[in-house]
Amino acid sequence: MSDFYKRLRIARDRRSLTQSRLAAQAGISLRQLTRYELGHFDPTATPAALARTLGVSLDWLAGLSEQQGGETFELSPDEWALIRALRLDDYPAALVAMAVLMSADKEHGV
């Protein structure tokens, strides 16, 4: 099972939304949202498997993007740290993460 249910709860909490409010805004039932958050149902499992098998992105498959994508890259913990810092506008942390990545590249001759 994916981390969908955990990420859904985190995203809802970050926006200070109740389950009822989010369900209403998303146009789904409160019962369905509760099932998602408890991990009783993973709505991403089948679409993710289809996208992976077809070599396209979930966004493209759902009609949210014109880029078929599907190409995946494994990111290191340092690369994730850089992405997180940039998303949070934490530029000092981003600079540290970039320095760590650059020193690792030099060590590997990249």
C-alpha positions, 0 to 999 in steps of 0.5 A, a space after each residue: 500500500 502506498 503512503 497516500 493515506 498518510 499524505 492525505 492526512 498531512 495535507 489536510 492538517 496543514 490546511 486546517 481542514 476538517 474531514 467534513 469540510 475537505 470531503 465537501 470541497 472535494 465532492 466526495 462523501 465523508 465516509 469515503 474520505 474517512 476510508 482513505 485516511 484510515 488506509 482502508 482503501 487506496 485509490 492510487 493503487 490501480 491507476 499507479 500500476 496502470 501508469 507504471 505499466 504504460 510508462 506514463 505519468 498519473 497526471 497525464 493519465 488523469 488528464 491533468 498534464 499534457 506531458 506523458 512523462 512516466 520517467 522516474 528517477 530515484 532521489 537521494 536523501 540529500 536531493 529530497 532535502 534540497 527539494 523540501 527546502 526549496 518548497 518551504 522557501 528555506 533558502 539557507 537549508 537549500 544552500 546547505 543541501 546544494 553544497 552537500 550535493 556538489 561535494 558528493 558530485 566532486 567525490 564521485 567525479 561528476 
